[in-house]
Amino acid sequence: MTFREDGYAAVDWAAGYLDRVGELPVLAQVRPGELSAKLPDSAPEHGEPFANVLADLDDLIVPALTNWQHPRFFAYFAVTASEPGILAELLASAMQQVALNWRSSPASTELELRTVDWVRQLLGLPEGWHGHIEDTASTGTMAALIAARHVTKRNVVVCSEHAHSSVEKAARMLGMELRKAPVDDELRMRADGLDLSDVAVVVPTVGTTSFASVDPVRDLAERARVVGAWVHVDAAYAGSSWILDEERWSQDGVELADSLVVNPHKWLLVPVDCSLLWTSRPDEFREAFSFVPEYLRTPEDAYALSEYGPALGRRFRSLKLWAVLRCYGAEGLRAMHREHIRLARLFADWVEADPAWELVAPLRFSLVAFRRNGSDEENEAIVERANQSGEIFLSHTRLDGRYVLRLAIGNARTTEDDVRRAWEVLNR
């Protein structure tokens, strides 16, 4: 078989997988080590046809997949790798760009700057912000902490007790001191009483992982400015919703931020990994990372995006973002967001109307946090039975020690029937 013939077969397999993914179990129905036991202990000595790889996808790999592309994947934050993004990933791999600097890939460098600025405009963010792509929000947040420490010469990180674990992990890896601030009745970081005088960076969250709560960014940013602390806003999940005018209430104060992260691979149909990191202080941000050895110096006076973050080698991630933005358009992305928010409201209404269930946090964006009246053990058993059925997949969190169920809607293929199926499975 030729590359072209194998390529046709691979695209046919991918299309077939997407056609039938809704019929597969959402959560992998295997036990730890089950796949490993079926794989050879060592690599093959002689090459095989690519057709053998495709065959083993069906026989070995798919049964061990947790199917994130499934319309009833409601765990964590549901995501979608859309068809334009999938094809762009193929093309990016074919071109194998390594954007060390502008000369090594003018196309990757300039397309990244332009497409990230397109998203800035779509989300209503300020003019003049410098944006680039990192792999995940965890990397973007770590980069922001590094820049904050470089600029402030301080070593303290402040975030909410509900901030994403990546903040704590980054602080630990960087040897920075972490202080977690308490939250109010709406699970937002409390700004009153915070002493920021020795703080390097404050990390408010717009759309916390457990409850999609929104920290008071404006109040925190104004307090931080008085004492010269950096403000990094984590809007990895909810920031994409700013494409809707009616959801920009959660953007209040973001224009005062020094850096901001939003993940198109969460709620803008882009295949993982694609996380956007903006800064309103690009010169100082660059100072924290710029290191150009002689072998990377070039005559051109142009951007090297590797000078704005930890990585030197950079993939052609902007190609898939470009493809998705062009093929869906702002109109298509807005329609998807509105439908997901509507479906979350519908599910929350069912919970509120049933005395056997309760909402444990206000509905925000497309995340519903709820539980059945009963013990933690009973709620955990419900989730485990529902997940093991293969019909749906939910994750959980805890609030004040209580076990809480999370239903996150974000897959482009999810319909009202899928949400209704989830409700039926949970009640069953």
Contacts in CASP RR format, 6 or more apart in sequence:
PFRMAT RR
TARGET T0000
AUTHOR 0000-0000-0000
METHOD contacts of the structure
MODEL  1
MTFREDGYAAVDWAAGYLDRVGELPVLAQVRPGELSAKLPDSAPEHGEPF
ANVLADLDDLIVPALTNWQHPRFFAYFAVTASEPGILAELLASAMQQVAL
NWRSSPASTELELRTVDWVRQLLGLPEGWHGHIEDTASTGTMAALIAARH
VTKRNVVVCSEHAHSSVEKAARMLGMELRKAPVDDELRMRADGLDLSDVA
VVVPTVGTTSFASVDPVRDLAERARVVGAWVHVDAAYAGSSWILDEERWS
QDGVELADSLVVNPHKWLLVPVDCSLLWTSRPDEFREAFSFVPEYLRTPE
DAYALSEYGPALGRRFRSLKLWAVLRCYGAEGLRAMHREHIRLARLFADW
VEADPAWELVAPLRFSLVAFRRNGSDEENEAIVERANQSGEIFLSHTRLD
GRYVLRLAIGNARTTEDDVRRAWEVLNR
1 9 0 8 1.000
1 49 0 8 1.000
1 50 0 8 1.000
1 51 0 8 1.000
6 50 0 8 1.000
6 51 0 8 1.000
9 50 0 8 1.000
9 51 0 8 1.000
9 54 0 8 1.000
10 50 0 8 1.000
10 54 0 8 1.000
11 90 0 8 1.000
13 54 0 8 1.000
13 57 0 8 1.000
14 86 0 8 1.000
17 62 0 8 1.000
17 69 0 8 1.000
18 69 0 8 1.000
18 83 0 8 1.000
21 67 0 8 1.000
21 69 0 8 1.000
21 70 0 8 1.000
21 71 0 8 1.000
21 413 0 8 1.000
22 67 0 8 1.000
22 70 0 8 1.000
22 71 0 8 1.000
22 72 0 8 1.000
22 413 0 8 1.000
24 62 0 8 1.000
24 65 0 8 1.000
24 67 0 8 1.000
24 70 0 8 1.000
25 67 0 8 1.000
25 390 0 8 1.000
25 391 0 8 1.000
26 66 0 8 1.000
26 67 0 8 1.000
26 70 0 8 1.000
26 72 0 8 1.000
26 73 0 8 1.000
26 387 0 8 1.000
26 390 0 8 1.000
26 391 0 8 1.000
26 392 0 8 1.000
26 393 0 8 1.000
27 66 0 8 1.000
27 387 0 8 1.000
27 388 0 8 1.000
27 390 0 8 1.000
27 393 0 8 1.000
28 63 0 8 1.000
28 64 0 8 1.000
28 65 0 8 1.000
28 66 0 8 1.000
28 67 0 8 1.000
29 63 0 8 1.000
29 388 0 8 1.000
29 390 0 8 1.000
30 63 0 8 1.000
30 64 0 8 1.000
34 64 0 8 1.000
35 60 0 8 1.000
35 61 0 8 1.000
35 63 0 8 1.000
35 64 0 8 1.000
38 60 0 8 1.000
39 60 0 8 1.000
66 73 0 8 1.000
66 393 0 8 1.000
67 73 0 8 1.000
68 78 0 8 1.000
68 79 0 8 1.000
68 81 0 8 1.000
69 80 0 8 1.000
69 81 0 8 1.000
69 411 0 8 1.000
69 413 0 8 1.000
70 393 0 8 1.000
70 411 0 8 1.000
70 413 0 8 1.000
71 411 0 8 1.000
71 413 0 8 1.000
71 414 0 8 1.000
71 415 0 8 1.000
71 418 0 8 1.000
72 391 0 8 1.000
72 392 0 8 1.000
72 393 0 8 1.000
72 414 0 8 1.000
72 418 0 8 1.000
72 421 0 8 1.000
72 422 0 8 1.000
73 393 0 8 1.000
73 411 0 8 1.000
74 392 0 8 1.000
74 393 0 8 1.000
74 394 0 8 1.000
74 406 0 8 1.000
74 407 0 8 1.000
74 408 0 8 1.000
74 409 0 8 1.000
74 422 0 8 1.000
75 393 0 8 1.000
75 394 0 8 1.000
75 395 0 8 1.000
75 406 0 8 1.000
75 408 0 8 1.000
76 395 0 8 1.000
76 408 0 8 1.000
77 209 0 8 1.000
77 237 0 8 1.000
77 266 0 8 1.000
77 267 0 8 1.000
77 367 0 8 1.000
77 408 0 8 1.000
77 410 0 8 1.000
78 408 0 8 1.000
78 409 0 8 1.000
78 410 0 8 1.000
78 411 0 8 1.000
78 414 0 8 1.000
79 265 0 8 1.000
79 266 0 8 1.000
79 267 0 8 1.000
79 272 0 8 1.000
79 410 0 8 1.000
79 411 0 8 1.000
80 269 0 8 1.000
80 410 0 8 1.000
80 411 0 8 1.000
80 412 0 8 1.000
80 413 0 8 1.000
81 269 0 8 1.000
81 270 0 8 1.000
81 271 0 8 1.000
81 272 0 8 1.000
82 269 0 8 1.000
82 270 0 8 1.000
82 271 0 8 1.000
82 324 0 8 1.000
82 327 0 8 1.000
82 328 0 8 1.000
82 412 0 8 1.000
83 327 0 8 1.000
84 269 0 8 1.000
84 320 0 8 1.000
84 323 0 8 1.000
84 324 0 8 1.000
84 326 0 8 1.000
84 327 0 8 1.000
84 328 0 8 1.000
85 269 0 8 1.000
85 270 0 8 1.000
85 271 0 8 1.000
85 320 0 8 1.000
85 323 0 8 1.000
85 324 0 8 1.000
86 271 0 8 1.000
87 323 0 8 1.000
88 319 0 8 1.000
88 320 0 8 1.000
88 322 0 8 1.000
88 323 0 8 1.000
88 324 0 8 1.000
89 271 0 8 1.000
89 319 0 8 1.000
89 320 0 8 1.000
91 319 0 8 1.000
92 315 0 8 1.000
92 316 0 8 1.000
92 317 0 8 1.000
92 319 0 8 1.000
92 320 0 8 1.000
95 316 0 8 1.000
97 104 0 8 1.000
97 105 0 8 1.000
97 107 0 8 1.000
97 108 0 8 1.000
97 315 0 8 1.000
97 316 0 8 1.000
98 104 0 8 1.000
98 105 0 8 1.000
98 313 0 8 1.000
98 314 0 8 1.000
98 315 0 8 1.000
99 105 0 8 1.000
99 108 0 8 1.000
99 109 0 8 1.000
99 112 0 8 1.000
99 305 0 8 1.000
99 306 0 8 1.000
99 313 0 8 1.000
99 314 0 8 1.000
99 315 0 8 1.000
99 316 0 8 1.000
100 296 0 8 1.000
100 304 0 8 1.000
100 306 0 8 1.000
100 312 0 8 1.000
100 313 0 8 1.000
100 314 0 8 1.000
101 109 0 8 1.000
101 292 0 8 1.000
101 296 0 8 1.000
101 298 0 8 1.000
101 302 0 8 1.000
101 304 0 8 1.000
101 306 0 8 1.000
102 109 0 8 1.000
102 110 0 8 1.000
102 298 0 8 1.000
102 300 0 8 1.000
102 302 0 8 1.000
102 303 0 8 1.000
102 304 0 8 1.000
103 298 0 8 1.000
103 300 0 8 1.000
103 302 0 8 1.000
105 316 0 8 1.000
106 302 0 8 1.000
107 316 0 8 1.000
108 314 0 8 1.000
108 316 0 8 1.000
108 318 0 8 1.000
108 319 0 8 1.000
109 302 0 8 1.000
109 303 0 8 1.000
109 304 0 8 1.000
109 305 0 8 1.000
111 318 0 8 1.000
111 319 0 8 1.000
111 322 0 8 1.000
112 132 0 8 1.000
112 133 0 8 1.000
112 305 0 8 1.000
112 317 0 8 1.000
112 318 0 8 1.000
113 131 0 8 1.000
113 132 0 8 1.000
113 303 0 8 1.000
113 305 0 8 1.000
114 318 0 8 1.000
115 318 0 8 1.000
115 321 0 8 1.000
115 322 0 8 1.000
115 325 0 8 1.000
116 131 0 8 1.000
116 132 0 8 1.000
116 133 0 8 1.000
116 276 0 8 1.000
116 278 0 8 1.000
116 318 0 8 1.000
116 321 0 8 1.000
117 131 0 8 1.000
118 325 0 8 1.000
119 262 0 8 1.000
119 264 0 8 1.000
119 268 0 8 1.000
119 276 0 8 1.000
119 321 0 8 1.000
119 325 0 8 1.000
120 129 0 8 1.000
120 131 0 8 1.000
120 278 0 8 1.000
122 242 0 8 1.000
122 243 0 8 1.000
122 330 0 8 1.000
122 333 0 8 1.000
123 239 0 8 1.000
123 240 0 8 1.000
123 242 0 8 1.000
123 243 0 8 1.000
123 251 0 8 1.000
123 262 0 8 1.000
124 242 0 8 1.000
124 248 0 8 1.000
124 251 0 8 1.000
125 242 0 8 1.000
125 254 0 8 1.000
125 255 0 8 1.000
125 260 0 8 1.000
125 278 0 8 1.000
126 255 0 8 1.000
126 280 0 8 1.000
128 280 0 8 1.000
129 260 0 8 1.000
129 278 0 8 1.000
129 279 0 8 1.000
129 280 0 8 1.000
129 282 0 8 1.000
130 278 0 8 1.000
130 279 0 8 1.000
130 282 0 8 1.000
130 285 0 8 1.000
130 308 0 8 1.000
131 276 0 8 1.000
131 277 0 8 1.000
131 278 0 8 1.000
131 279 0 8 1.000
131 308 0 8 1.000
132 276 0 8 1.000
132 277 0 8 1.000
132 305 0 8 1.000
132 308 0 8 1.000
132 309 0 8 1.000
133 274 0 8 1.000
133 275 0 8 1.000
133 276 0 8 1.000
133 277 0 8 1.000
133 314 0 8 1.000
133 317 0 8 1.000
133 318 0 8 1.000
133 321 0 8 1.000
134 140 0 8 1.000
134 143 0 8 1.000
134 261 0 8 1.000
134 275 0 8 1.000
134 276 0 8 1.000
134 277 0 8 1.000
134 309 0 8 1.000
134 311 0 8 1.000
135 273 0 8 1.000
135 274 0 8 1.000
135 275 0 8 1.000
135 311 0 8 1.000
135 317 0 8 1.000
136 263 0 8 1.000
136 272 0 8 1.000
136 273 0 8 1.000
136 275 0 8 1.000
137 164 0 8 1.000
137 166 0 8 1.000
137 234 0 8 1.000
137 236 0 8 1.000
137 261 0 8 1.000
137 263 0 8 1.000
137 275 0 8 1.000
138 166 0 8 1.000
138 169 0 8 1.000
138 170 0 8 1.000
139 275 0 8 1.000
139 310 0 8 1.000
139 311 0 8 1.000
140 261 0 8 1.000
140 275 0 8 1.000
140 277 0 8 1.000
140 309 0 8 1.000
141 164 0 8 1.000
141 166 0 8 1.000
141 167 0 8 1.000
141 170 0 8 1.000
141 203 0 8 1.000
141 232 0 8 1.000
141 234 0 8 1.000
141 261 0 8 1.000
142 166 0 8 1.000
142 170 0 8 1.000
142 173 0 8 1.000
142 174 0 8 1.000
142 310 0 8 1.000
143 259 0 8 1.000
143 277 0 8 1.000
143 289 0 8 1.000
143 308 0 8 1.000
143 309 0 8 1.000
143 310 0 8 1.000
144 201 0 8 1.000
144 203 0 8 1.000
144 230 0 8 1.000
144 232 0 8 1.000
144 258 0 8 1.000
144 259 0 8 1.000
144 261 0 8 1.000
144 277 0 8 1.000
144 279 0 8 1.000
145 157 0 8 1.000
145 167 0 8 1.000
145 170 0 8 1.000
145 171 0 8 1.000
145 174 0 8 1.000
145 176 0 8 1.000
145 200 0 8 1.000
145 201 0 8 1.000
145 232 0 8 1.000
146 174 0 8 1.000
146 288 0 8 1.000
146 289 0 8 1.000
146 309 0 8 1.000
146 310 0 8 1.000
147 230 0 8 1.000
147 258 0 8 1.000
147 259 0 8 1.000
147 279 0 8 1.000
147 281 0 8 1.000
147 284 0 8 1.000
147 285 0 8 1.000
147 288 0 8 1.000
147 289 0 8 1.000
148 154 0 8 1.000
148 200 0 8 1.000
148 201 0 8 1.000
148 229 0 8 1.000
148 230 0 8 1.000
148 232 0 8 1.000
148 258 0 8 1.000
148 259 0 8 1.000
149 155 0 8 1.000
149 174 0 8 1.000
149 176 0 8 1.000
149 200 0 8 1.000
149 201 0 8 1.000
149 288 0 8 1.000
150 284 0 8 1.000
150 287 0 8 1.000
150 288 0 8 1.000
151 230 0 8 1.000
151 281 0 8 1.000
151 284 0 8 1.000
151 287 0 8 1.000
151 288 0 8 1.000
152 199 0 8 1.000
152 200 0 8 1.000
152 201 0 8 1.000
152 228 0 8 1.000
152 229 0 8 1.000
152 230 0 8 1.000
154 198 0 8 1.000
154 199 0 8 1.000
154 200 0 8 1.000
154 229 0 8 1.000
155 175 0 8 1.000
155 176 0 8 1.000
155 177 0 8 1.000
155 200 0 8 1.000
156 176 0 8 1.000
156 177 0 8 1.000
156 178 0 8 1.000
156 179 0 8 1.000
156 198 0 8 1.000
156 199 0 8 1.000
156 200 0 8 1.000
156 201 0 8 1.000
157 167 0 8 1.000
157 170 0 8 1.000
157 171 0 8 1.000
157 176 0 8 1.000
157 177 0 8 1.000
157 178 0 8 1.000
157 179 0 8 1.000
157 199 0 8 1.000
157 200 0 8 1.000
157 201 0 8 1.000
157 203 0 8 1.000
158 178 0 8 1.000
158 179 0 8 1.000
158 180 0 8 1.000
158 181 0 8 1.000
158 194 0 8 1.000
158 196 0 8 1.000
158 199 0 8 1.000
158 201 0 8 1.000
158 202 0 8 1.000
158 203 0 8 1.000
158 229 0 8 1.000
159 167 0 8 1.000
159 168 0 8 1.000
159 178 0 8 1.000
159 179 0 8 1.000
159 180 0 8 1.000
159 181 0 8 1.000
159 189 0 8 1.000
159 202 0 8 1.000
159 203 0 8 1.000
159 204 0 8 1.000
159 205 0 8 1.000
160 180 0 8 1.000
160 181 0 8 1.000
160 183 0 8 1.000
160 188 0 8 1.000
160 189 0 8 1.000
160 203 0 8 1.000
160 204 0 8 1.000
160 205 0 8 1.000
160 208 0 8 1.000
160 213 0 8 1.000
160 215 0 8 1.000
161 180 0 8 1.000
161 181 0 8 1.000
161 182 0 8 1.000
161 183 0 8 1.000
161 189 0 8 1.000
162 183 0 8 1.000
162 187 0 8 1.000
162 189 0 8 1.000
162 205 0 8 1.000
162 208 0 8 1.000
162 209 0 8 1.000
162 210 0 8 1.000
162 211 0 8 1.000
162 213 0 8 1.000
163 180 0 8 1.000
163 189 0 8 1.000
163 203 0 8 1.000
163 205 0 8 1.000
163 208 0 8 1.000
163 234 0 8 1.000
164 205 0 8 1.000
164 208 0 8 1.000
164 209 0 8 1.000
164 234 0 8 1.000
164 236 0 8 1.000
166 234 0 8 1.000
167 178 0 8 1.000
167 203 0 8 1.000
167 234 0 8 1.000
168 178 0 8 1.000
170 176 0 8 1.000
171 177 0 8 1.000
171 178 0 8 1.000
172 178 0 8 1.000
176 200 0 8 1.000
179 199 0 8 1.000
181 189 0 8 1.000
181 190 0 8 1.000
181 194 0 8 1.000
182 189 0 8 1.000
182 190 0 8 1.000
183 189 0 8 1.000
183 190 0 8 1.000
183 213 0 8 1.000
184 190 0 8 1.000
186 213 0 8 1.000
186 362 0 8 1.000
187 208 0 8 1.000
187 211 0 8 1.000
187 213 0 8 1.000
187 361 0 8 1.000
187 399 0 8 1.000
188 213 0 8 1.000
188 214 0 8 1.000
188 215 0 8 1.000
188 216 0 8 1.000
189 204 0 8 1.000
189 205 0 8 1.000
189 215 0 8 1.000
189 216 0 8 1.000
189 220 0 8 1.000
191 216 0 8 1.000
191 219 0 8 1.000
191 220 0 8 1.000
191 223 0 8 1.000
194 220 0 8 1.000
194 223 0 8 1.000
196 202 0 8 1.000
196 223 0 8 1.000
196 224 0 8 1.000
196 226 0 8 1.000
196 227 0 8 1.000
196 229 0 8 1.000
197 227 0 8 1.000
199 224 0 8 1.000
199 227 0 8 1.000
199 229 0 8 1.000
200 229 0 8 1.000
200 230 0 8 1.000
201 229 0 8 1.000
201 230 0 8 1.000
201 231 0 8 1.000
201 232 0 8 1.000
202 220 0 8 1.000
202 221 0 8 1.000
202 223 0 8 1.000
202 224 0 8 1.000
202 229 0 8 1.000
202 230 0 8 1.000
202 231 0 8 1.000
202 232 0 8 1.000
203 231 0 8 1.000
203 232 0 8 1.000
203 233 0 8 1.000
203 234 0 8 1.000
204 215 0 8 1.000
204 216 0 8 1.000
204 217 0 8 1.000
204 220 0 8 1.000
204 221 0 8 1.000
204 231 0 8 1.000
204 233 0 8 1.000
204 234 0 8 1.000
205 213 0 8 1.000
205 214 0 8 1.000
205 215 0 8 1.000
205 233 0 8 1.000
205 234 0 8 1.000
205 235 0 8 1.000
206 214 0 8 1.000
206 215 0 8 1.000
206 217 0 8 1.000
206 233 0 8 1.000
206 234 0 8 1.000
206 235 0 8 1.000
206 238 0 8 1.000
206 239 0 8 1.000
206 250 0 8 1.000
206 251 0 8 1.000
206 254 0 8 1.000
207 213 0 8 1.000
207 214 0 8 1.000
207 235 0 8 1.000
207 237 0 8 1.000
207 238 0 8 1.000
207 239 0 8 1.000
207 250 0 8 1.000
207 364 0 8 1.000
207 365 0 8 1.000
207 367 0 8 1.000
208 214 0 8 1.000
208 215 0 8 1.000
209 237 0 8 1.000
209 397 0 8 1.000
210 369 0 8 1.000
210 397 0 8 1.000
210 398 0 8 1.000
210 399 0 8 1.000
210 404 0 8 1.000
210 406 0 8 1.000
211 360 0 8 1.000
211 361 0 8 1.000
211 364 0 8 1.000
211 367 0 8 1.000
211 369 0 8 1.000
211 397 0 8 1.000
211 399 0 8 1.000
212 237 0 8 1.000
212 238 0 8 1.000
212 361 0 8 1.000
212 364 0 8 1.000
212 365 0 8 1.000
212 367 0 8 1.000
212 369 0 8 1.000
213 361 0 8 1.000
213 364 0 8 1.000
214 238 0 8 1.000
214 250 0 8 1.000
214 364 0 8 1.000
217 231 0 8 1.000
217 233 0 8 1.000
217 252 0 8 1.000
217 253 0 8 1.000
217 254 0 8 1.000
217 256 0 8 1.000
217 257 0 8 1.000
218 252 0 8 1.000
218 253 0 8 1.000
218 256 0 8 1.000
220 231 0 8 1.000
221 231 0 8 1.000
221 253 0 8 1.000
221 256 0 8 1.000
221 257 0 8 1.000
222 256 0 8 1.000
224 230 0 8 1.000
224 231 0 8 1.000
225 231 0 8 1.000
225 256 0 8 1.000
230 258 0 8 1.000
230 259 0 8 1.000
231 256 0 8 1.000
231 257 0 8 1.000
231 258 0 8 1.000
231 259 0 8 1.000
232 257 0 8 1.000
232 258 0 8 1.000
232 259 0 8 1.000
232 260 0 8 1.000
232 261 0 8 1.000
233 254 0 8 1.000
233 257 0 8 1.000
233 259 0 8 1.000
233 260 0 8 1.000
233 261 0 8 1.000
234 261 0 8 1.000
235 242 0 8 1.000
235 250 0 8 1.000
235 254 0 8 1.000
235 260 0 8 1.000
235 261 0 8 1.000
235 262 0 8 1.000
236 261 0 8 1.000
236 262 0 8 1.000
236 263 0 8 1.000
236 266 0 8 1.000
236 275 0 8 1.000
237 263 0 8 1.000
237 266 0 8 1.000
237 267 0 8 1.000
237 365 0 8 1.000
237 367 0 8 1.000
238 247 0 8 1.000
238 250 0 8 1.000
238 364 0 8 1.000
238 365 0 8 1.000
239 250 0 8 1.000
239 251 0 8 1.000
239 262 0 8 1.000
239 267 0 8 1.000
240 262 0 8 1.000
240 263 0 8 1.000
240 264 0 8 1.000
240 266 0 8 1.000
240 267 0 8 1.000
240 268 0 8 1.000
240 337 0 8 1.000
241 247 0 8 1.000
241 250 0 8 1.000
241 267 0 8 1.000
241 337 0 8 1.000
241 341 0 8 1.000
241 365 0 8 1.000
242 248 0 8 1.000
242 250 0 8 1.000
242 251 0 8 1.000
243 268 0 8 1.000
243 330 0 8 1.000
243 333 0 8 1.000
243 334 0 8 1.000
243 337 0 8 1.000
244 334 0 8 1.000
244 337 0 8 1.000
244 338 0 8 1.000
247 337 0 8 1.000
247 341 0 8 1.000
247 365 0 8 1.000
250 364 0 8 1.000
250 365 0 8 1.000
254 260 0 8 1.000
257 280 0 8 1.000
258 279 0 8 1.000
258 280 0 8 1.000
258 281 0 8 1.000
259 277 0 8 1.000
259 278 0 8 1.000
259 279 0 8 1.000
259 280 0 8 1.000
259 281 0 8 1.000
259 285 0 8 1.000
260 277 0 8 1.000
260 278 0 8 1.000
260 279 0 8 1.000
261 275 0 8 1.000
261 276 0 8 1.000
261 277 0 8 1.000
261 278 0 8 1.000
262 275 0 8 1.000
262 276 0 8 1.000
262 278 0 8 1.000
263 274 0 8 1.000
263 275 0 8 1.000
263 276 0 8 1.000
264 270 0 8 1.000
264 274 0 8 1.000
264 275 0 8 1.000
264 276 0 8 1.000
264 321 0 8 1.000
264 324 0 8 1.000
265 271 0 8 1.000
265 272 0 8 1.000
265 273 0 8 1.000
265 274 0 8 1.000
265 275 0 8 1.000
266 410 0 8 1.000
267 337 0 8 1.000
267 340 0 8 1.000
267 366 0 8 1.000
267 410 0 8 1.000
268 324 0 8 1.000
268 333 0 8 1.000
269 324 0 8 1.000
269 328 0 8 1.000
269 333 0 8 1.000
269 336 0 8 1.000
269 412 0 8 1.000
270 320 0 8 1.000
270 321 0 8 1.000
270 324 0 8 1.000
271 320 0 8 1.000
273 317 0 8 1.000
274 317 0 8 1.000
274 320 0 8 1.000
274 321 0 8 1.000
277 308 0 8 1.000
279 285 0 8 1.000
279 308 0 8 1.000
282 308 0 8 1.000
285 308 0 8 1.000
286 307 0 8 1.000
286 308 0 8 1.000
289 306 0 8 1.000
289 307 0 8 1.000
289 308 0 8 1.000
289 309 0 8 1.000
289 310 0 8 1.000
290 307 0 8 1.000
291 307 0 8 1.000
292 304 0 8 1.000
292 307 0 8 1.000
296 304 0 8 1.000
305 314 0 8 1.000
306 312 0 8 1.000
306 313 0 8 1.000
306 314 0 8 1.000
325 333 0 8 1.000
328 336 0 8 1.000
336 412 0 8 1.000
337 366 0 8 1.000
340 366 0 8 1.000
340 409 0 8 1.000
340 410 0 8 1.000
340 414 0 8 1.000
341 365 0 8 1.000
341 366 0 8 1.000
343 366 0 8 1.000
343 409 0 8 1.000
343 414 0 8 1.000
343 416 0 8 1.000
343 419 0 8 1.000
344 363 0 8 1.000
344 365 0 8 1.000
344 366 0 8 1.000
344 367 0 8 1.000
344 368 0 8 1.000
344 407 0 8 1.000
344 409 0 8 1.000
345 363 0 8 1.000
346 416 0 8 1.000
346 419 0 8 1.000
347 368 0 8 1.000
347 407 0 8 1.000
347 409 0 8 1.000
347 419 0 8 1.000
347 422 0 8 1.000
347 423 0 8 1.000
348 359 0 8 1.000
348 363 0 8 1.000
348 368 0 8 1.000
348 370 0 8 1.000
350 357 0 8 1.000
350 423 0 8 1.000
351 357 0 8 1.000
351 358 0 8 1.000
351 359 0 8 1.000
351 368 0 8 1.000
351 370 0 8 1.000
352 358 0 8 1.000
352 359 0 8 1.000
355 373 0 8 1.000
356 372 0 8 1.000
356 373 0 8 1.000
357 370 0 8 1.000
357 371 0 8 1.000
357 372 0 8 1.000
357 373 0 8 1.000
358 370 0 8 1.000
358 371 0 8 1.000
358 372 0 8 1.000
358 373 0 8 1.000
359 368 0 8 1.000
359 369 0 8 1.000
359 370 0 8 1.000
360 369 0 8 1.000
360 370 0 8 1.000
360 371 0 8 1.000
360 399 0 8 1.000
360 402 0 8 1.000
360 404 0 8 1.000
361 369 0 8 1.000
361 399 0 8 1.000
361 404 0 8 1.000
366 408 0 8 1.000
366 409 0 8 1.000
366 410 0 8 1.000
367 406 0 8 1.000
367 407 0 8 1.000
367 408 0 8 1.000
367 409 0 8 1.000
368 406 0 8 1.000
368 407 0 8 1.000
368 408 0 8 1.000
369 397 0 8 1.000
369 399 0 8 1.000
369 404 0 8 1.000
369 405 0 8 1.000
369 406 0 8 1.000
370 404 0 8 1.000
370 405 0 8 1.000
370 407 0 8 1.000
371 379 0 8 1.000
371 402 0 8 1.000
371 403 0 8 1.000
371 404 0 8 1.000
371 405 0 8 1.000
372 378 0 8 1.000
372 379 0 8 1.000
372 382 0 8 1.000
372 405 0 8 1.000
372 426 0 8 1.000
376 401 0 8 1.000
376 402 0 8 1.000
376 403 0 8 1.000
379 396 0 8 1.000
379 403 0 8 1.000
379 404 0 8 1.000
379 405 0 8 1.000
380 396 0 8 1.000
380 403 0 8 1.000
382 405 0 8 1.000
382 426 0 8 1.000
383 394 0 8 1.000
383 396 0 8 1.000
383 405 0 8 1.000
386 392 0 8 1.000
386 394 0 8 1.000
386 425 0 8 1.000
386 426 0 8 1.000
387 393 0 8 1.000
387 394 0 8 1.000
389 425 0 8 1.000
391 421 0 8 1.000
391 425 0 8 1.000
392 421 0 8 1.000
392 422 0 8 1.000
392 425 0 8 1.000
392 426 0 8 1.000
394 405 0 8 1.000
394 406 0 8 1.000
394 407 0 8 1.000
394 422 0 8 1.000
395 406 0 8 1.000
395 408 0 8 1.000
396 403 0 8 1.000
396 404 0 8 1.000
396 405 0 8 1.000
396 406 0 8 1.000
397 404 0 8 1.000
397 406 0 8 1.000
398 404 0 8 1.000
405 426 0 8 1.000
407 422 0 8 1.000
409 419 0 8 1.000
END
